[in-house]
Amino acid sequence: EVQLVESGGGLVQAGGSLRLSCAASGFTFDNYAIGWFRQAPGKEREGVSCISSSDSSTYYADSVKGRFTISSDSAKNTVYLQMNSLKPEDTAVYYCAADRKAYYSSTYYCQSAWAYDYWGQGTQVTVSS
């Protein structure tokens, strides 16, 4: 059974940093796709950053480019989202999602949430001004 557990959310002041973790179980990181999505109240879900082993690519939404970094640790089966220079508009519930076998590019995955089979429960990130 695949499980994704996010952690690392919290309250931070604008300009601060947080690192989100997505611990995965039930599959290995030899052929995978994992993405981070976020959803703020009243807004649509947004693909923030995705990684796919199908083409070893990473994707970042324009709103987070240069501030967020996605990385993975295959030994720990964990994907991280390092978030720097946080802004109030980054406030949202952040979810990680996984596809056990990577079929598509990271760009496609981040723009097509339906492509992921598994989702975590979400972690709240709140950035105060």
Secondary structure by P-SEA (a helix, b strand, c coil): cbbbbbcbbbbbcccbbbbbbbbbccccccccccbbbbbcccccccccbbbbccccbbbbcccccccbbbbbcccccbbbbbbcccccccccbbbbbbbccccccaaaaaaccccccccccbbbbbbcc
